[in-house]
Amino acid sequence: MFGIVRPCRHRLGEKLTAQWTAHLCGLCLALRGDHGQLARIVTNYDGLLISVLTEAQADPGGSTGRRTAGPCPLRGMRTASVAHGEGARLAAAVSLVLASAKVRDHVADGDGLLARRPVALAARRVAAGWDRAGARAGSDVGFDTAVLVDAVDRQTGIESLAGPGTPILTVTEPTETATAAAFAHTAVLAGRPRNAAPLAEAGRLFGRLAHLLDAVEDREADAASGAWNPLTATGTSLDEARRLADDAVHGIRLALREAEFTDGGLAHRLLVHELPNSVRRAFGTPSCAHGSHPYAPPGAPGAPGGPTPPEPPRRDRRGLLAGCAVWLGLACTCQLCCGTYEDPWTRERKEGCLHNCDCDCCDCCECCNCCSCGGEDGCCSGCDCGCDC
């Protein structure tokens, strides 16, 4: 599961969490239904925004809506109401093409197992299949994925020419163009053509933000491995990257004010209130007013001036096949979705995707209900975004 919008379920509240899960499951099932089981691995948090935006603009009873999905191991073999229709199919098409690009990028960098030629060859074939499948799915909903493929192709050339002094926005432009086209097409699907321009602007800035945050999060790892990183290659400082990220968040907020929504609660929550948390998480600043860690008395391990707490004992990584077997067991018991588990390969402690909270004190702190200024969903429903929660 990749993506920059990873909302805290405590801040979402029960109603918006149910809607968010419906879109996540809807994207996963759209990928499976149209492209087979393997395609489900490209399910991602950002792709479901396409489905969310389409539904937010659609008239009730239109081509978007809900259906009851059958039991699934990731839901503990429970049925669920999931999003379906053209929005979910567009989200699937975009996810396939962009995941294909991500695979090719990892192959080019020789990451992990992809450094081995047989594995790299197989990955390229999978990526090419996703490109074709994404093009077919996009055509079915009137979206030409060529704009995405062109953006991916141009990205490689731009990165090869970028160097110290190259504006970082030159590097992020292909991503901006691709996400602008996807966001704008949600207005076409929903029958609200006047929303296309503001949503294209929101999509352009979202693409910029996604590219910047990915570069910030990968900066140290890329430096250690010698991989290409846009910030390092162009000489862009973290302060400048933070300024551009904050500007993009503000621009998305302004663009969404110009669009008309039938029910924009979830879209507003994710794109207006969760994106600042994504920025703070990427730059390592607390997303909760109470900080990231519980209080520790002076002199205690972890407290200012206190001794450094001991590192947990190192645990050996599992091999590829053993890790796959553990992953299968976790999936069948629903722990990957809503439990606490060890990573199948690294053995690191992780939370399921529905518990992917960026605030360690969610069970008790008021910041998790920070948007209680109106609306039954606790998400500033109908507000002008004057609150800065």
C-alpha positions as CSV (number, residue, x, y, z in Angstrom):
1,M,0.0,0.0,0.0
2,F,1.6,3.2,-1.1
3,G,0.4,6.8,-1.2
4,I,0.8,10.0,0.7
5,V,-2.8,10.3,2.0
6,R,-3.0,7.9,4.9
7,P,-5.8,9.2,7.1
8,C,-6.1,8.5,10.8
9,R,-9.3,6.6,11.4
10,H,-9.8,8.5,14.7
11,R,-9.8,11.8,12.9
12,L,-12.1,10.5,10.1
13,G,-14.8,9.3,12.5
14,E,-17.1,6.4,12.0
15,K,-19.0,7.8,9.0
16,L,-16.0,8.9,6.9
17,T,-14.0,5.8,7.8
18,A,-16.8,3.7,6.4
19,Q,-16.8,5.8,3.2
20,W,-13.0,5.7,2.9
21,T,-13.0,1.9,3.3
22,A,-15.8,1.6,0.7
23,H,-13.6,3.4,-1.9
24,L,-10.5,1.4,-0.9
25,C,-12.3,-1.9,-1.3
26,G,-14.1,-0.6,-4.4
27,L,-10.7,0.1,-6.1
28,C,-9.3,-3.3,-5.1
29,L,-12.4,-5.1,-6.5
30,A,-12.4,-3.0,-9.7
31,L,-8.8,-4.1,-10.3
32,R,-9.7,-7.7,-9.6
33,G,-12.9,-7.7,-11.7
34,D,-11.4,-6.1,-14.8
35,H,-7.8,-7.2,-14.6
36,G,-7.4,-10.3,-12.5
37,Q,-6.1,-11.1,-9.0
38,L,-2.5,-10.0,-9.5
39,A,-3.7,-6.4,-10.4
40,R,-5.0,-6.0,-6.8
41,I,-1.5,-5.5,-5.6
42,V,-1.5,-2.0,-7.1
43,T,-4.3,-0.9,-4.8
44,N,-3.1,2.4,-3.2
45,Y,-4.3,5.2,-1.0
46,D,-3.9,8.0,-3.5
47,G,-5.6,6.2,-6.3
48,L,-8.9,6.0,-4.4
49,L,-9.0,9.8,-4.4
50,I,-10.2,9.5,-8.0
51,S,-13.1,7.4,-6.9
52,V,-13.8,9.7,-4.0
53,L,-13.9,12.8,-6.2
54,T,-16.1,11.2,-8.8
55,E,-18.7,10.2,-6.1
56,A,-18.4,13.6,-4.4
57,Q,-19.6,15.4,-7.6
58,A,-22.1,12.8,-8.8
59,D,-25.9,13.1,-8.5
60,P,-27.5,10.5,-6.2
61,G,-28.7,7.6,-8.2
62,G,-26.2,8.2,-11.1
63,S,-23.6,5.8,-12.5
64,T,-21.6,5.9,-9.2
65,G,-22.9,4.3,-6.0
66,R,-22.5,1.3,-3.8
67,R,-22.9,-2.4,-4.0
68,T,-22.6,-5.2,-1.5
69,A,-19.4,-7.1,-1.9
70,G,-19.0,-10.7,-0.8
71,P,-16.9,-12.0,2.0
72,C,-13.2,-11.2,1.8
73,P,-10.3,-12.5,4.0
74,L,-9.0,-8.9,4.4
75,R,-12.3,-8.0,6.0
76,G,-12.4,-11.0,8.2
77,M,-14.7,-12.8,5.8
78,R,-17.4,-10.1,6.2
79,T,-19.5,-8.6,3.4
80,A,-19.3,-4.8,2.9
81,S,-20.8,-2.0,1.0
82,V,-18.2,-0.8,-1.6
83,A,-17.9,1.9,-4.2
84,H,-18.4,0.9,-7.8
85,G,-19.0,2.4,-11.2
86,E,-17.0,4.6,-13.5
87,G,-15.1,6.4,-10.6
88,A,-13.7,3.1,-9.3
89,R,-12.8,2.0,-12.8
90,L,-11.0,5.2,-13.6
91,A,-9.1,4.9,-10.3
92,A,-8.2,1.4,-11.3
93,A,-6.9,2.5,-14.7
94,V,-4.8,5.3,-13.3
95,S,-3.4,3.0,-10.5
96,L,-2.3,0.4,-13.1
97,V,-0.5,2.9,-15.3
98,L,1.2,4.7,-12.4
99,A,2.1,1.4,-10.7
100,S,3.6,0.2,-14.0
101,A,5.8,3.3,-14.0
102,K,6.8,2.7,-10.4
103,V,7.9,-0.9,-11.3
104,R,9.9,0.3,-14.2
105,D,11.6,2.9,-12.1
106,H,12.6,0.3,-9.5
107,V,13.9,-1.9,-12.3
108,A,16.0,0.9,-13.7
109,D,17.4,1.6,-10.2
110,G,18.1,-2.1,-9.6
111,D,16.3,-2.1,-6.3
112,G,16.3,-5.3,-4.2
113,L,15.5,-8.5,-6.2
114,L,14.9,-6.4,-9.3
115,A,18.7,-6.2,-9.7
116,R,18.6,-9.8,-10.9
117,R,18.0,-10.0,-14.6
118,P,15.4,-12.8,-14.6
119,V,13.3,-10.9,-12.0
120,A,13.7,-7.6,-13.8
121,L,12.6,-9.2,-17.0
122,A,9.5,-10.6,-15.4
123,A,8.7,-7.3,-13.7
124,R,9.0,-5.5,-17.1
125,R,6.5,-7.9,-18.6
126,V,4.1,-7.4,-15.7
127,A,4.5,-3.6,-16.1
128,A,3.8,-3.7,-19.8
129,G,0.7,-5.8,-19.2
130,W,-0.5,-3.2,-16.7
131,D,0.0,-0.4,-19.2
132,R,-2.2,-2.2,-21.7
133,A,-4.8,-3.1,-19.1
134,G,-4.9,0.5,-17.9
135,A,-5.3,1.8,-21.4
136,R,-8.3,-0.5,-22.0
137,A,-9.9,0.4,-18.7
138,G,-9.3,4.1,-19.3
139,S,-10.9,3.9,-22.8
140,D,-14.0,2.3,-21.3
141,V,-14.6,5.4,-19.2
142,G,-13.5,7.9,-21.9
143,F,-10.1,8.6,-20.4
144,D,-7.0,8.4,-22.6
145,T,-4.2,7.1,-20.5
146,A,-1.7,8.2,-23.2
147,V,-1.2,11.4,-21.1
148,L,0.0,9.3,-18.2
149,V,2.3,7.2,-20.3
150,D,3.7,10.3,-22.0
151,A,4.3,11.9,-18.6
152,V,6.2,8.8,-17.4
153,D,8.3,8.7,-20.6
154,R,9.2,12.4,-20.3
155,Q,10.1,11.9,-16.6
156,T,13.0,9.7,-17.5
157,G,14.4,12.2,-20.0
158,I,13.9,15.2,-17.6
159,E,15.7,13.4,-14.8
160,S,18.6,12.5,-17.0
161,L,19.2,16.2,-17.9
162,A,18.5,17.6,-14.4
163,G,21.4,18.8,-12.4
164,P,22.4,21.4,-9.8
165,G,20.4,24.6,-10.4
166,T,17.6,22.9,-12.3
167,P,14.3,24.1,-10.8
168,I,12.7,21.3,-8.9
169,L,9.4,22.1,-10.5
170,T,10.8,21.2,-13.8
171,V,11.3,17.7,-12.5
172,T,7.8,17.4,-10.9
173,E,6.0,18.7,-14.1
174,P,5.3,15.3,-15.6
175,T,3.7,14.0,-12.4
176,E,1.7,17.2,-12.1
177,T,0.4,16.8,-15.7
178,A,-0.6,13.2,-15.2
179,T,-2.5,13.8,-11.9
180,A,-4.2,17.0,-13.3
181,A,-5.6,15.0,-16.2
182,A,-6.9,12.3,-13.9
183,F,-8.5,14.7,-11.4
184,A,-10.2,16.7,-14.2
185,H,-11.7,13.6,-15.8
186,T,-13.7,12.9,-12.6
187,A,-15.7,16.1,-13.5
188,V,-16.5,14.6,-16.9
189,L,-17.6,11.3,-15.4
190,A,-19.8,13.1,-12.8
191,G,-21.4,15.3,-15.5
192,R,-20.0,18.6,-14.0
193,P,-17.7,20.0,-16.8
194,R,-17.3,23.3,-15.0
195,N,-15.4,21.5,-12.2
196,A,-12.8,20.3,-14.6
197,A,-10.6,23.4,-14.4
198,P,-10.4,23.7,-10.6
199,L,-10.0,20.0,-10.2
200,A,-7.2,20.0,-12.8
201,E,-5.5,22.6,-10.7
202,A,-6.0,20.6,-7.5
203,G,-4.6,17.5,-9.3
204,R,-1.6,19.4,-10.6
205,L,-0.7,20.6,-7.1
206,F,-1.4,17.1,-5.7
207,G,1.0,15.6,-8.2
208,R,3.7,18.2,-7.2
209,L,3.1,17.4,-3.5
210,A,3.3,13.6,-4.0
211,H,6.5,13.9,-6.0
212,L,8.1,16.2,-3.4
213,L,7.1,14.2,-0.4
214,D,8.3,11.0,-2.0
215,A,11.7,12.7,-2.6
216,V,11.9,13.9,1.0
217,E,11.0,10.5,2.4
218,D,13.5,8.7,0.1
219,R,16.3,11.2,0.4
220,E,18.5,9.5,3.0
221,A,17.9,6.0,1.6
222,D,18.7,7.2,-1.9
223,A,21.9,8.8,-0.7
224,A,23.0,5.6,1.0
225,S,22.3,3.4,-2.1
226,G,23.4,6.0,-4.6
227,A,20.0,6.2,-6.2
228,W,18.8,9.3,-8.1
229,N,16.8,11.7,-6.0
230,P,15.3,15.0,-7.3
231,L,16.2,17.1,-4.3
232,T,19.8,15.9,-4.2
233,A,20.3,16.1,-8.0
234,T,18.9,19.7,-8.3
235,G,20.4,20.9,-5.1
236,T,17.0,21.8,-3.6
237,S,17.1,22.3,0.2
238,L,14.7,20.8,2.6
239,D,13.5,24.3,3.5
240,E,12.6,25.0,-0.1
241,A,10.9,21.7,-0.5
242,R,8.9,22.4,2.6
243,R,7.9,25.8,1.3
244,L,6.7,24.3,-2.0
245,A,4.8,21.5,-0.2
246,D,3.0,24.0,2.0
247,D,2.2,26.2,-1.0
248,A,0.8,23.2,-2.8
249,V,-1.4,22.3,0.2
250,H,-2.8,25.8,0.3
251,G,-3.3,25.8,-3.5
252,I,-5.3,22.6,-3.3
253,R,-7.5,24.1,-0.6
254,L,-8.2,27.2,-2.8
255,A,-8.9,25.1,-5.9
256,L,-11.4,22.9,-4.2
257,R,-13.4,26.0,-3.1
258,E,-14.1,26.6,-6.8
259,A,-15.6,23.2,-7.4
260,E,-19.2,22.2,-6.8
261,F,-19.8,19.0,-4.8
262,T,-23.0,17.0,-4.1
263,D,-21.4,15.5,-1.0
264,G,-17.8,16.6,-0.6
265,G,-17.2,15.6,3.1
266,L,-14.7,12.9,2.5
267,A,-12.9,14.7,-0.4
268,H,-12.7,17.7,1.9
269,R,-11.3,15.7,4.7
270,L,-8.7,13.9,2.7
271,L,-7.5,16.8,0.5
272,V,-7.8,19.7,2.9
273,H,-7.2,18.4,6.3
274,E,-5.1,15.2,5.8
275,L,-2.6,16.6,3.3
276,P,-1.0,18.9,5.9
277,N,-0.5,15.8,8.1
278,S,1.2,14.1,5.2
279,V,3.6,17.0,4.9
280,R,4.3,17.0,8.6
281,R,4.9,13.3,8.5
282,A,7.3,13.5,5.6
283,F,9.3,16.3,7.2
284,G,9.4,14.6,10.6
285,T,7.3,17.2,12.4
286,P,4.5,16.1,14.8
287,S,1.0,16.0,13.4
288,C,-0.5,16.1,16.8
289,A,-0.5,19.1,19.1
290,H,0.6,16.9,22.0
291,G,3.7,15.7,20.0
292,S,4.6,12.3,18.8
293,H,5.7,10.7,22.0
294,P,4.2,10.3,25.5
295,Y,5.6,12.4,28.3
296,A,8.8,11.1,30.0
297,P,10.1,12.6,33.3
298,P,13.4,14.5,33.1
299,G,16.3,12.2,33.1
300,A,14.3,9.2,32.0
301,P,15.3,7.3,28.8
302,G,14.0,9.2,25.8
303,A,13.5,12.5,27.7
304,P,15.5,15.6,26.9
305,G,18.8,15.3,28.6
306,G,18.2,11.7,29.5
307,P,20.0,8.6,28.3
308,T,19.2,7.2,24.8
309,P,16.7,4.4,25.1
310,P,18.2,1.0,24.2
311,E,17.5,-0.2,20.6
312,P,15.3,-3.2,20.3
313,P,17.2,-6.4,19.5
314,R,17.8,-6.9,15.8
315,R,15.6,-9.6,14.3
316,D,16.8,-11.6,11.2
317,R,14.9,-11.0,8.0
318,R,12.9,-13.9,6.5
319,G,13.7,-15.2,3.1
320,L,11.5,-14.5,0.1
321,L,9.5,-17.7,0.2
322,A,9.1,-17.8,4.0
323,G,8.0,-14.2,3.9
324,C,5.4,-14.9,1.2
325,A,4.0,-17.8,3.3
326,V,3.7,-15.5,6.4
327,W,2.1,-12.8,4.3
328,L,-0.5,-15.3,3.0
329,G,-1.3,-16.3,6.6
330,L,-1.7,-12.6,7.7
331,A,-4.0,-11.9,4.8
332,C,-6.3,-14.8,5.5
333,T,-6.6,-13.8,9.1
334,C,-7.4,-10.1,8.4
335,Q,-4.4,-8.8,10.3
336,L,-2.9,-7.0,7.3
337,C,-6.1,-4.9,7.2
338,C,-7.1,-4.3,10.8
339,G,-4.6,-5.9,13.1
340,T,-1.1,-5.5,14.5
341,Y,1.5,-7.7,12.9
342,E,5.2,-8.3,12.1
343,D,6.3,-7.4,8.6
344,P,6.5,-10.8,6.8
345,W,10.1,-10.1,5.6
346,T,11.7,-7.5,7.9
347,R,9.8,-8.6,11.1
348,E,9.2,-4.9,12.0
349,R,6.0,-4.2,14.0
350,K,3.3,-2.7,11.9
351,E,-0.4,-1.8,12.0
352,G,-3.0,-2.8,9.5
353,C,-4.0,-0.2,6.9
354,L,-7.2,0.8,8.8
355,H,-5.0,1.6,11.8
356,N,-2.5,3.6,9.8
357,C,-2.5,6.5,12.2
358,D,0.1,9.2,12.3
359,C,-0.7,10.3,15.8
360,D,0.5,8.1,18.7
361,C,-2.1,9.5,21.2
362,C,-5.2,9.0,19.1
363,D,-7.0,7.1,21.8
364,C,-7.0,10.1,24.2
365,C,-5.9,13.4,22.7
366,E,-8.3,16.1,21.5
367,C,-6.3,16.7,18.3
368,C,-7.8,13.7,16.7
369,N,-11.2,15.4,16.9
370,C,-9.8,18.7,15.8
371,C,-12.4,19.2,13.1
372,S,-15.4,19.3,15.4
373,C,-16.5,22.7,14.3
374,G,-19.5,21.5,12.4
375,G,-21.3,18.8,10.5
376,E,-22.4,15.4,11.5
377,D,-19.2,13.9,10.2
378,G,-17.0,16.2,12.4
379,C,-15.2,17.4,9.3
380,C,-16.0,21.1,9.1
381,S,-18.9,20.3,6.8
382,G,-19.9,23.4,5.0
383,C,-17.0,25.4,6.5
384,D,-14.7,27.8,4.7
385,C,-11.6,26.0,6.0
386,G,-10.9,28.9,8.3
387,C,-9.9,26.4,11.0
388,D,-6.4,25.2,10.7
389,C,-6.7,21.9,12.4
